[in-house]
Each structure stands twice: as C-alpha cells, then as structure tokens.
Amino acid sequence: MTGRTTFNAGEICWTDLQTKDVQAAKAFYAAVFGWRFEDLPTPDGRSYSKAYLDDDLITVIAPQNPQQESSGTAAQWNIYFAVADAGAVVDETPHAGGTVEFGPEEVEDTGVMVFLAPPGGGTTGVWQPGTHTGTARYNESGALAWAELLTPEPQAAVAFFQQLFGHEVTEYPQDDGGTYTTLMVDGAEVAGIAPLPLEDEEDDEAADAGADADAGAGAGADTEDQALKAGWQVYFGVGSIAEAVAAAVAAGAVVLVEPERDGDEDAGRVATLSDPQGGIFSLLEV
C-alpha cells in the first residue's frame, strides 16, 4: 500500500468525476474497484459521494453543473496538481501561455480550487490544500496510479507546466518518431505528456473501437472520438487487468483500447474504457 498524507507542489494529488448520474456511477465504480461511498449534500439540494477503500478516501463522484447537464456533456474525470498558492498559479498562467478557466475558489475549509488549461487545451485542476490534501492511497489496486495529458502541442504544454511548477522532465522517444515526456518532482515521475494521435491514426483507432462503442450501454456514438481529444487521462490501479475489464464490461463499460502492455517492459498492462455515462478512464496493472 502506498499511503499518502501530503503532496509536494507539482505532484498530482487528487482526481474527481463529474457525471450526470451520481447513483449510477457509484454502482458502476463499486463493481469495478470495490469502492464504498458516503453521500453528502450539495448547496443546490443534490448530493455528491466520497469514495473509499476501507477508511481511506480515494476520490469524489459529483453531479454535473446545470450547463453541463443541459448541453449533454459526457461524464469527465478531472485531475489536480498540488500547489502551495493557487492565486500565484492563476497570476502566472497567462505568462506561461495558458488560460484560467475557473477560480480560484475556496471550497469551505478543504482547500482552494482552480481550473486552467495549457497551450493546446486540456482542463487541468489545481488544488491548494486546506483540511483536504488529496487521495489517501496511490499506485495500488483501486487507487489513482498515473495521469497523462494528450495534447496537439506537447512541447508548449511541457514548457507550461515547467514554468508553473518547476517540473524536471524525462523524454522517451517513441517508435512513431514522437516523444513521450514525463513531468518530475524531486526525481520522481508524476505525470506524462503525449502528442495527440494524428488524424489518420485517430480514424484507424475509432474504426477499431466503433463496433464496441455501438454495442455499449449509454456510452454514446462519440465516445471513441472523445477519447482522442486533448485532455487528461486518469489511470487507476488494478491487480488483474483482465478481471477488472471483465467486471467493467459486465457493469456497462465500453472498451476503447483493449488491454495491452505499455511500451516500457517494466510497466504493467493498460486498457482504456468508457463508463456508462461516457466518463473515460484507464486501468493500469500494478
């Protein structure tokens, strides 16, 4: 078990899900990861749910805002970088080439939230901790294990995060001639940045996923396209990827990327899925 009580600035500390159907999402993710839930009210009379493994807080499942609901937006997993001063990050974001989408906003005494976007897009959460520091477990079964940004402007995005958080980087050349870059804090890799697939690659992948997507329960015809847009991909650890994928499919998931081994021979197997409300997430065998 990799327990966490604090996070350094520039580490990914938290993730949450915004969805149109909190109750359905709870049932789905309980079937996949074994999470238990504690429901709490929202100011508008609805409720959100804290997800736990045993007594350790893992994530939150929250309702979409009215604008997201009315526009038919698919469910979305968000990731958050830990920061010491959210206001300073907001001030620096335009100078780094990004945009501030929301905040800073105090979330009672739990912390301060910001959403921003690097060059090329990809909504990115920022969290200044108060009483809530982040996920209580990391890189184990049922917990956050990795996150990576797909972007059409990988070099600009890397420079953006370096300017905001002082990340060091490691670059891994890929067989297709591109580069996979990892952001690092104190010598440890904390997130990845990868180029968005070229249009012809998107077409091939979408065709491969199309038959599964058409058969999926409630995922929508555009789910495979959403998986290939700029944005963060959140990875959760699993002990057996075959068992986790089978449980997810039985609960209504669509498999977008079949289980395969990462390019790093030391890395675990990975798969990408869509939940019944269109929320895209990946599994990583740990």
N, C-alpha and C positions, 0 to 999 in steps of 0.2 A: 504494500500500500504506500502511495506517495501522498501523504497528508500535507496540506498547506494551511498556514495561518497568516502569512504575509506574502506580498509580492513586490518585487523591485519595479521601479519605473521602467516602462518599456516591455514588461512581460505581459502576456495575455492572462488576465486574471479571472475572466467571467464570460459566460455566454447565456443568452436567454432566447426564448422563442415567442414571437408574436403570431397569433393564429386566430382564425375566425371562430373556432370551436374548441374552447379550452377543455371541455369534458371529453370530447372525442380524442384530443391529443393526449390527454392523461392516460386514457385506456390504451392507446397505441404504444406510447413510450414505456408504460409499465410492462407491456407484453414483451418489448424488445430488451429493456435494460433492467427490469425489476425495480424501478423507482417506486417509492411510496410518496404520497402527496399531502400537503397541508394547505387548505384553501383559506384565502384572506380576502377581505372586501377591497374594492377599488372605490375612489371618491365618487364615481358616477353610478354606483349601485351594482356593479358587476363584481366579478371576483377573479383573482389570479391564484396560481398554485405554486408553492415551493416544492421542488422535487428533492428527495433524499435517498441516499443509500445508508441503511441503518439510521444513525442520527446525524450523518454528515450531509450538509446542504450541497447539492450538485448544480442546480440550475433553477430557473423560473419559467413557467409557461403562463403567458399573459394574453389578454384579449387584444385584438387589433383596435386601433383608434377608429372613430366613425368614418374618416376619409378613406382609410384602407378598406374598411368593410364595404362602403358604397361603391368603390372602384373595382371590387373583385380581386384585390391584391392577394396573391398566394401567401401562405404562411412563410415566415422568414426567421432563420437563426441569425442572431447578432453576436458579435464578439467585442470584447472590451480590453483595451490596454490600460494597465495601471499607470497612474500619474500622481505626482505629489501636488500639482497645482493645475487644475483644469482650466482656470482662467488664463494662465500663461500659455497653455497649449492653444486656446482659442485665439489669443493675440498673435501667435506665431504662425498659425495655419495659413493665412493668405501669403505670408512671406515665403513659405515653403512650397507654394504652388497649389495648395488645396483650398477647399471651401468648407465653411461651417454650416451644417445642415440643421442643427438643433442645439440649444443650450448656450452656456452652462445652466443647469437647473438642479437645485437641491432636492434630493429625494428624502424628505424628512431628515432624520439624523443618520441615515445609512450611508450617504455619500453624495457626490456631485456628478451628474451625467452630462456628457456631450456626445453628439454625433457629428462626424466630419467625413470628408471624402478626399482621398489623394488624387493627383492627376490621373485621368483615365477612368475615374469612378470607383465605386466600392464602398458603401456606407460602413464606417468604422466607429465603433464605440470607444469612449474614453471614460475611465472611472477613477475619480478621486475618492479614496475610501474614507468613510466615517466609521460607523459601527460594523458595516459590512465590508470585508476585504476582498472576497472572491470565493471561488469554489474551494471546498474543503478537501477535495481529492483531485489528483491529476495523474494522467497516464496510467490508468488502470481500468479494469473492466467496469463499464457503466459510467465512466467519468470522462471529462474533456481530456483529449490526448494530443491534439495538434490543431492548427488552423493555417490556411494558406489563402492568399489573395490571387485570383485570376484577373489579369488586367491587360488591356491593349498597350499600356505604357509602363512596362516593368521597370525600366531604368529610372524614369521620373518618379515612380512610386517608391522605389528603394531610396532615392535621394530625399524624398519627402519624409519618410519615417526616420531616416538618419538625422535629418535636421530637427525633427520634433523630439526624438527620444535618444539620440546619440547612439543608435544601434551600430554595432560592428556587423560585417556581413561575410558570408562564405558563399562562393559561387560554384555551382556544379554544372559543367557542360552536359548537354543532352544530345542524344543520338540524332535529333532532328536539326541540330545546329543552334538551338536556343540555349538558354541558361536558366537554371532553377536557383534562386537566391534565397538564403536563409538569413533572417534577422537574428542577431545575437546580443545577449546581455550577460556580462561577466563570463564570457567564454562559452555560454550555453545557448543552443539554438532555441528560439522561442516561437518562430513563425516562418512561413515560406511565402515567396512571391514568384509567380509563374506567369509566362506570357499566355494571353488568351489564345486558344487554338485558331488557326487561320480558317477562313470561310469554307474552303473545300474540306478541311478536316471536320468542321462543325457539321457539314452536310452528311459526311460519312457516319459520324457518331450518332447524329439524330436519326438517320435511317436505321442504324443498328438498334437504337432504343425504341423506335416507333412502335413496333409490334407489341412490346411490353407495355408501353405507355397507353396504347389504345385499350389494352385489356385491364388497366389499373382501375381501382375503385376510387373515383373522385379526384384523381390527380390532375386531370385536365390535359388538353391536347398540346399545350405549350410547355409542359413541364420540362421536357428534354432541352428545349430552347433556353429556358430559364437557367438550367444547369450550366450553360455555356456563356452566360453573360458575365460581365465584370462584377466581381463581388467576392466576399469571403466564404470559404468552405470550412465548416466546422467538422472535426473528426472526434468521434467517441470511441474509447477503447472497448474491445470485446475479447473474451477468452478464446472463442471459436467463431471465426467469421462465417463459416458455413451454417452453424446453428443460429447465429444472430440474423443472417439474411433470411433463413427459413422462417424464423419467428416473425420478422418484419413483414414478409410477404403474406404470411397467414393472417396478419393483423391489418392488411390492406395496403402495404407499401408497393411501389413500383421500383424495380431495379434499373437504374440508369447506366451504371457501369458495373459489370459483373466482377466478382472477386478476382483480383489479380495481385501479383507481388509487385511492390514498389520497385523502382529502378535500383535502389540500394539493396544489395543482397542481405544486409543485416536488418533491413526494415521488415515489418510484418505485412501481411496481406491486407489489401484495401478494397473497399467497394463503396459505391455511391448510390443512394436511394432517395426517393421522394415519399414523404408521409402522405396519408390520405387527404390532407389539406394543402398539399403542394410544397411543404417545407422540405428543402433539400439538405441532406446531411450525409456524412461519410462514416464508415466504420474502419477502424484500424486494429488489427490483431496485435495484442500486447502480451 
